[in-house]
Amino acid sequence: MNFDFRGLELCGMRMWERGSILKSLDFIEKHGMTALVLHETDGLQKILYPRVYFDPYAKWKSAPARRGENAILNNRVYFEHILNLASHRRIDVWLEIKQLGFPDEVLEMRPDLIKDGNVCPSEPFWYEFLENSVDELYRDYPKLSGLIISAGSPEGRASRAQNKCQCELCKRTPLADWYENIILSMWKPSEKHGKRMAVRDFAYKPQDHEPLIAAMDRTPKDIAFCIKVTPHDFYPTFPHNSAIGRLRDRVQWLEYDTMGQFYGLAVVPGYVGSDLRDRMEYGEARGVTGGVFRVEWERVNDWWSIDTINETNLIAAAMLTRGDDVATARVCELWLQSQGWPTEAASWLASALDETWDILKRALYIDDFMFADSSFFPRGVEKAWWTMETKHSLIAWDPSRAGDLKLDPQRIKSLLEEKAEAVRRVNAYAQKVRQGDPSLPAELHELLIDQAGLFVTYVEGFEACARVCLWARAKQEGVSASDAALAEAIDLLQSYSERIRPITDDAKYPHQVAELIDVRRVEDVLREGRAIAAGSMAA
């Protein structure tokens, strides 16, 4: 495997930190990657006015043409500086954005874009606005290599994928046509300036997925298709994304999360080298020639895979996609070397890290269904079931799993045994870590022991939350023996809640630990579990 595009993606506030940019460029250079991808949902609004619509030189009495004009001016100088830093090292920089995005002042200028309280994404003005914005982007920043755009995400300020606007124009505009218009409005100025563009495959549900693929099939063939390895989001238990290989007549890239939004958030170790290899090899066999590897998640500040043990995932991604051997021991050797530790510990560390994904899979998922809220405990019983059945539905992408969340005593026993096995495995992992190995440097051994203790507590929390969530649903569905089982599960979770409460106030840990082992979420599950037990909360 030798991908010609190997991008490191910043997806949060670190793109606005010069030190993090330098560290990212160092990694790219050292590990033979080719590009830095700066993922900022509102990226254009932060570095453009745009001047076609707003005059940055206008005099004002009570408000500037764009609110926060000094921040915009700062961002503009900073962004150009970042492009220069990368250019000196011959590293490409791509900007990744979600559409539609726009500043508030657009709505003040064009109040007719709001219909029945919602922004109408189908008004032709938006195509003009995007074309002018991208044209200005490349006139202002000629060193920018390209854009990665996402029109299918409901995370933008407005999108047809949100299904908010119900005006006649939206009703008579096919979704595939809207996607195509958005894509072309940004491709035209990109092509004019000799810049490349890629479109992200991002869709919550299959009904939004197919129109996006259809729209892409109608666009110019020099637009790359950037595809998440699994549909909707980075769930390692989900099937391969069905979009991979669908459009072989154009460049395809795969996206992969190396930090662990859905496998422990790098607060506990989560090495997914085997899944990474499987996903990349699957893509390569279907014509994929590039990869984009995310190192942070914009919803959690001050945290990324670099500076944690999950940097091993990023190292593995870089090695794999440039055609090198990715044996875990070799990955660990490079990571230890980067931390200034002796590499003799690589074999032992590899044997430990190779156990982590199997533990996390059994803890955070229920028979492959996404039980965790990202990597966090569920925010209540009802939210847990909504996560599995609706928001992060496995069945939507794998209809063969329909009915697999239907509960009876035997099914619940099987699902809870999965959680019990996760607890057994994480305790064995912790014991292995405590025993250590003579090759381990003392500082690393201490770090691993501390993480292992958190890992055990974390997995125990998922077992306790799953007991309440499963038996609560069972009671709502009238499953026999659920009353006594739910009462027992609530007592166990209450004990767990009392045990983890001190973590919230422990200054030893960064806030991500209290976020991952969150007593507030446990209390939400307890509150709803008790309400269901008392019969005061219906299904």
C-alpha positions in Angstrom: 0.0 0.0 0.0 1.4 3.4 -1.0 -1.2 6.2 -0.8 -0.3 9.4 -2.6 -2.3 11.5 -0.2 -1.6 11.1 3.5 -3.1 13.9 5.6 -3.0 14.7 9.3 -6.2 16.3 10.3 -6.6 18.8 13.1 -10.3 19.0 14.0 -10.5 21.5 16.9 -8.9 24.5 18.5 -5.4 23.3 18.0 -5.4 24.6 14.5 -5.3 28.0 16.1 -2.3 27.2 18.2 1.1 27.8 16.5 2.8 25.3 18.8 0.4 22.5 17.8 0.8 23.4 14.1 4.6 23.1 14.4 4.2 19.8 16.2 1.9 18.5 13.5 4.2 19.6 10.8 7.1 17.9 12.6 5.1 14.6 12.7 4.1 14.9 9.0 7.7 15.5 8.0 9.1 12.7 10.2 6.6 10.1 9.2 6.4 10.8 5.5 2.9 12.2 5.3 2.0 14.7 2.7 -0.6 17.2 4.0 -2.0 19.1 6.9 -5.8 19.2 7.0 -7.3 22.0 9.0 -10.9 21.1 9.8 -12.9 24.1 11.0 -16.7 24.0 10.5 -16.9 27.8 10.1 -13.4 28.2 8.6 -14.4 30.6 5.8 -16.2 33.0 8.2 -13.1 33.1 10.4 -10.6 34.2 7.7 -12.9 36.0 5.2 -15.3 38.9 5.4 -16.0 38.3 2.4 -15.4 41.7 0.8 -17.9 41.2 -2.0 -20.6 41.7 0.7 -18.9 43.4 3.6 -16.4 46.3 3.5 -13.6 45.8 6.1 -12.6 49.5 5.6 -16.1 50.8 6.4 -16.3 53.4 9.1 -18.8 52.5 11.9 -20.5 54.1 14.9 -21.8 51.2 16.9 -20.9 48.0 15.0 -18.4 47.1 12.3 -19.3 45.5 9.0 -18.5 42.1 10.6 -18.6 41.7 14.4 -15.3 40.7 15.8 -13.3 42.4 13.0 -10.1 42.4 15.0 -10.4 38.6 15.5 -10.9 38.1 11.8 -7.9 40.3 11.0 -5.8 38.3 13.5 -7.0 35.0 12.0 -6.2 36.2 8.5 -2.6 37.0 9.4 -2.3 33.8 11.4 -3.7 31.6 8.6 -1.3 33.1 6.1 1.6 32.4 8.6 0.5 28.8 8.9 0.5 28.4 5.1 4.0 29.9 5.0 5.3 27.5 7.7 3.9 24.5 5.8 5.2 25.8 2.4 8.7 26.1 3.7 8.6 22.3 4.4 6.8 21.6 1.1 3.7 20.3 3.0 0.3 20.9 1.5 -2.4 22.6 3.6 -6.1 21.8 3.0 -9.0 23.6 4.7 -12.0 21.4 5.6 -15.4 23.1 6.1 -19.1 22.2 6.5 -21.8 23.9 4.4 -23.8 25.9 4.7 -21.8 28.3 6.8 -22.1 32.1 7.0 -21.8 35.0 9.4 -24.9 36.4 11.1 -24.5 39.6 9.1 -25.7 37.8 6.0 -29.1 37.3 7.5 -29.2 41.0 8.5 -28.4 41.8 4.9 -30.9 39.3 3.5 -33.7 38.7 6.0 -35.7 37.0 3.1 -33.4 34.0 3.5 -35.4 33.2 6.8 -38.7 31.5 6.2 -41.0 30.6 9.1 -38.1 31.1 11.4 -35.6 28.8 9.6 -32.8 29.6 7.2 -33.7 28.3 3.7 -30.7 26.5 2.3 -32.2 26.2 -1.2 -32.3 29.9 -2.1 -30.0 30.6 -5.1 -28.2 33.3 -3.1 -26.2 30.7 -1.3 -24.6 29.3 -4.5 -23.5 32.9 -5.4 -22.3 33.5 -1.9 -20.2 30.3 -1.8 -18.7 30.9 -5.3 -17.7 34.5 -4.3 -16.3 33.3 -1.0 -14.1 30.6 -2.4 -12.9 32.9 -5.2 -11.8 35.4 -2.5 -10.3 32.6 -0.5 -7.9 31.6 -3.2 -7.1 35.2 -4.2 -6.2 35.9 -0.5 -4.4 32.7 0.2 -2.8 31.3 -3.0 -0.6 28.9 -1.0 -3.7 26.9 0.2 -3.7 23.6 -1.6 -7.4 22.8 -1.6 -10.8 22.5 0.1 -12.6 19.5 1.6 -16.3 20.3 1.9 -19.1 18.6 3.7 -22.6 19.5 2.4 -24.3 16.4 3.9 -23.6 17.2 7.6 -26.4 18.7 9.7 -23.6 20.4 11.8 -23.4 23.4 9.5 -25.5 26.5 10.2 -28.0 25.4 7.5 -28.3 22.3 5.3 -30.9 20.4 3.5 -29.8 17.4 5.7 -31.3 19.2 8.7 -34.8 19.1 7.2 -35.7 22.3 9.0 -37.0 24.5 6.2 -40.3 23.2 4.7 -40.8 26.0 2.1 -42.0 25.2 -1.4 -38.6 25.8 -2.9 -37.0 23.2 -0.6 -39.8 20.7 -1.3 -39.4 20.9 -5.0 -35.6 20.9 -5.0 -34.4 17.2 -5.0 -31.7 16.7 -2.4 -29.2 15.4 -5.0 -29.7 18.6 -7.0 -29.0 20.7 -3.9 -25.9 18.8 -3.1 -24.7 19.2 -6.7 -25.4 22.9 -6.7 -23.4 23.4 -3.4 -20.5 21.3 -4.8 -20.4 23.1 -8.2 -20.6 26.6 -6.6 -17.4 25.9 -4.7 -15.7 23.8 -7.5 -16.0 26.6 -10.1 -13.7 29.1 -8.3 -11.4 26.3 -7.2 -10.9 25.2 -10.8 -10.5 28.8 -11.9 -7.5 29.2 -9.4 -6.1 25.7 -10.3 -6.9 24.3 -6.8 -8.1 20.9 -5.9 -11.4 20.0 -4.1 -12.7 17.0 -2.2 -16.2 16.3 -1.0 -16.8 14.4 2.3 -19.2 11.5 2.4 -21.1 12.5 5.6 -24.6 11.4 6.1 -26.5 10.4 9.3 -28.9 8.1 7.4 -29.0 6.1 4.2 -31.8 8.4 2.8 -29.3 11.2 2.8 -26.4 9.0 1.7 -27.6 7.9 -1.7 -28.5 11.4 -2.9 -25.0 12.6 -2.0 -23.4 9.8 -3.9 -25.7 10.4 -6.9 -24.7 14.1 -6.8 -21.0 13.3 -6.7 -21.4 11.1 -9.7 -22.7 14.1 -11.7 -19.9 16.4 -10.7 -16.5 16.9 -12.5 -14.2 13.9 -12.1 -11.3 15.9 -10.7 -13.3 16.3 -7.4 -12.0 13.7 -4.9 -14.4 11.7 -2.8 -13.4 11.7 0.9 -15.1 8.8 2.6 -15.3 7.8 6.3 -14.3 4.2 6.7 -17.6 3.4 8.3 -21.0 5.0 7.5 -22.1 8.1 9.5 -19.2 8.2 11.9 -16.0 6.4 13.1 -17.6 3.4 14.8 -15.1 0.5 14.7 -17.9 -2.1 15.1 -19.9 -0.9 12.1 -19.6 -2.4 8.6 -17.4 -0.8 5.9 -18.9 2.3 4.3 -20.9 1.2 1.3 -19.7 4.4 -0.5 -16.2 3.0 -0.8 -15.5 1.9 -4.4 -18.9 3.2 -5.7 -17.2 6.0 -7.8 -14.0 4.4 -9.0 -13.7 6.9 -11.9 -12.4 9.6 -9.4 -9.9 9.9 -6.6 -11.1 8.4 -3.4 -9.7 9.0 0.1 -10.5 7.4 3.4 -11.0 9.2 6.7 -10.0 7.6 10.0 -10.0 8.8 13.6 -6.8 8.0 15.5 -7.7 9.7 18.8 -10.6 7.5 19.8 -13.9 9.5 19.9 -15.6 6.1 19.9 -13.0 4.0 21.7 -11.9 5.6 24.9 -10.9 9.2 23.8 -7.2 8.5 24.5 -7.8 8.9 28.2 -7.5 5.1 28.4 -5.3 3.4 25.8 -7.0 2.3 22.7 -4.8 0.8 20.0 -6.8 0.0 16.8 -4.0 -1.1 14.5 -5.8 -4.2 13.3 -8.9 -2.3 12.4 -6.9 0.4 10.7 -5.2 -2.2 8.5 -8.5 -3.9 7.7 -10.1 -0.6 6.7 -7.2 0.6 4.6 -6.8 -2.7 2.8 -10.5 -2.8 2.0 -10.3 0.6 0.6 -7.2 0.0 -1.5 -8.9 -3.0 -3.1 -11.7 -0.7 -4.2 -9.5 2.0 -5.7 -8.7 4.2 -2.7 -5.4 6.1 -3.0 -5.4 8.5 0.0 -6.1 8.8 3.7 -7.0 11.5 6.1 -6.2 10.8 9.8 -7.9 12.8 12.5 -6.0 13.5 15.7 -8.6 15.4 17.8 -12.3 15.9 18.2 -13.6 19.5 18.2 -16.0 18.8 21.1 -13.2 18.1 23.6 -10.7 20.9 24.1 -7.0 20.6 24.9 -6.7 17.0 23.9 -5.4 15.0 20.9 -3.9 11.7 20.0 -0.4 13.3 19.8 0.9 13.5 23.4 -1.1 10.4 24.4 -0.4 6.7 23.9 -3.0 6.7 21.1 -0.4 8.5 19.0 0.5 4.9 18.1 -2.6 4.8 15.9 -1.4 7.8 14.0 2.1 6.3 13.6 0.5 3.1 12.4 -1.6 5.0 9.9 1.4 6.8 8.5 3.4 3.6 8.2 0.7 1.6 6.6 -0.3 4.1 4.0 3.3 4.7 2.9 3.8 0.9 2.5 5.8 0.1 5.6 5.4 -2.9 8.0 3.0 -2.1 10.8 3.7 -4.8 13.3 2.6 -3.4 16.7 6.1 -3.8 18.1 7.6 -1.7 15.4 4.9 1.0 15.9 5.7 1.0 19.7 9.4 1.2 18.9 8.8 4.4 17.0 6.5 5.8 19.6 9.0 5.1 22.4 11.7 6.7 20.4 9.7 9.8 19.9 9.1 10.1 23.7 12.8 9.7 24.4 12.4 6.3 26.1 14.5 3.2 25.3 13.0 1.0 22.6 13.7 -2.3 24.4 10.2 -2.1 25.9 8.5 -2.2 22.5 7.6 -5.9 22.4 6.1 -5.8 25.9 4.2 -2.6 25.2 2.9 -4.1 22.0 1.6 -7.1 23.8 -0.3 -4.9 26.2 -1.7 -2.4 23.6 -3.0 -5.3 21.4 -5.4 -6.2 24.2 -7.0 -2.8 24.5 -9.5 -2.7 21.6 -11.1 -6.0 22.5 -11.7 -4.6 26.0 -13.2 -1.3 24.7 -15.4 -3.1 22.2 -17.0 -5.2 24.9 -17.4 -2.2 27.2 -18.6 0.7 25.0 -20.7 -1.3 22.7 -23.6 -3.7 23.2 -23.1 -6.5 20.6 -21.7 -3.9 18.2 -24.4 -1.4 18.9 -23.2 2.1 20.0 -24.1 2.1 23.7 -21.6 4.8 24.7 -22.3 8.5 24.0 -19.2 8.9 21.9 -16.8 7.5 24.6 -18.8 8.8 27.5 -21.4 7.0 29.7 -24.9 7.4 28.4 -26.8 10.5 29.3 -29.7 8.5 30.9 -31.6 5.4 30.1 -33.7 6.8 27.3 -30.8 8.5 25.7 -28.9 5.2 25.7 -31.6 3.5 23.7 -32.1 6.5 21.4 -28.3 6.3 20.7 -28.4 2.7 19.8 -31.7 2.7 17.9 -31.8 6.1 16.2 -28.8 8.5 16.4 -26.0 6.0 15.9 -28.2 3.2 14.5 -26.3 0.1 13.4 -29.5 -1.3 11.9 -29.8 1.6 9.5 -26.6 0.6 7.9 -26.9 -3.2 8.5 -30.5 -4.3 8.2 -29.5 -7.9 9.0 -29.2 -6.7 12.7 -32.9 -5.8 12.9 -34.4 -7.4 16.0 -31.1 -7.8 17.7 -32.1 -5.3 20.4 -35.3 -7.2 21.3 -34.9 -8.3 24.9 -35.8 -11.4 26.8 -34.0 -12.9 29.9 -31.6 -15.0 27.9 -30.7 -12.1 25.5 -30.0 -9.8 28.5 -27.9 -12.5 30.1 -25.8 -12.8 26.9 -25.4 -9.0 26.6 -24.4 -8.6 30.3 -21.9 -11.5 29.9 -20.2 -9.4 27.2 -19.8 -6.6 29.8 -18.6 -9.1 32.4 -16.0 -10.3 30.0 -14.8 -6.7 29.4 -14.3 -6.4 33.2 -12.4 -9.6 33.4 -10.2 -8.6 30.5 -9.5 -5.1 31.8 -8.5 -6.5 35.2 -6.1 -9.0 33.5 -4.7 -6.1 31.5 -4.2 -4.0 34.7 -2.5 -6.9 36.4 -0.2 -7.3 33.4 0.6 -3.6 33.6 1.3 -3.6 37.3 3.7 -6.5 36.9 5.4 -4.6 34.1 8.7 -5.7 32.6 12.3 -4.9 33.3 12.6 -3.1 29.9 10.0 -0.5 31.0 11.4 2.9 32.0 10.0 3.9 35.4 8.2 7.0 34.2 6.3 5.0 31.5 5.5 2.2 33.9 4.0 4.7 36.4 1.9 6.3 33.6 0.6 2.9 32.4 -0.3 1.8 36.0 -2.2 5.0 36.5 -4.1 4.7 33.2 -4.8 1.0 33.9 -6.5 1.9 37.2 -8.7 4.4 35.3 -9.3 1.8 32.6 -10.7 -0.6 35.2 -12.9 2.0 36.7 -14.1 3.1 33.3 -15.1 -0.4 32.1 -16.8 -1.2 35.4 -18.9 1.9 34.9 -20.2 0.7 31.5 -21.1 -2.7 33.0 -23.0 -1.0 35.8 -24.8 1.4 33.4 -25.6 -1.4 31.0 -27.3 -3.4 33.7 -29.7 -0.5 34.5 -30.3 0.4 30.9 -31.1 -3.2 29.8 -33.3 -4.1 32.8 -35.1 -0.8 32.6 -36.0 -1.4 29.0 -36.9 -5.0 29.9 -39.3 -3.7 32.6 -40.9 -1.2 30.1 -41.4 -4.2 27.8 -42.9 -6.4 30.5 -40.0 -9.0 30.5 -40.3 -11.4 33.4 -38.0 -11.0 36.4 -37.1 -7.5 35.4 -38.4 -5.8 38.6 -35.9 -7.5 41.0 -33.1 -7.4 38.4 -33.6 -3.6 37.9 -33.6 -3.0 41.6 -30.4 -4.9 42.1 -28.8 -3.0 39.1 -29.8 0.3 40.5 -28.1 -0.6 43.9 -24.9 -1.6 42.1 -24.8 1.6 40.0 -25.5 3.7 43.2 -22.4 2.1 44.8 -20.4 2.8 41.7 -21.6 6.4 41.7 -20.3 7.0 45.3 -17.0 5.4 44.4 -16.2 7.6 41.5 -17.5 10.9 42.9 -14.0 12.0 44.1 -12.6 11.9 40.6 -14.6 15.0 39.7 -12.6 17.0 42.3 -9.2 15.4 41.8 -6.8 18.0 40.6 -4.3 15.3 39.7 -6.2 14.6 36.4 -7.1 16.8 33.4 -10.8 17.4 33.0 -11.1 14.8 30.3 -10.8 12.1 33.0 -13.8 13.5 34.9 -15.6 13.8 31.5 -15.0 10.1 30.7 -15.7 8.8 34.2 -18.6 11.2 34.8 -20.6 10.9 38.0 -23.2 13.3 36.5 -24.0 10.9 33.7 -24.2 8.0 36.1 -26.7 10.0 38.2 -28.8 10.6 35.0 -29.0 6.8 34.4 -29.9 6.3 38.1 -32.6 8.9 38.1 -34.3 7.5 35.0 -33.7 3.9 36.2 -35.5 4.7 39.4 -38.4 6.4 37.6 -38.9 3.4 35.4 -38.7 1.0 38.4 -41.4 3.1 40.1 -43.5 3.0 36.9 -43.5 6.7 36.5 -41.6 6.8 33.2 -43.2 5.1 30.2 -41.3 3.6 27.2 
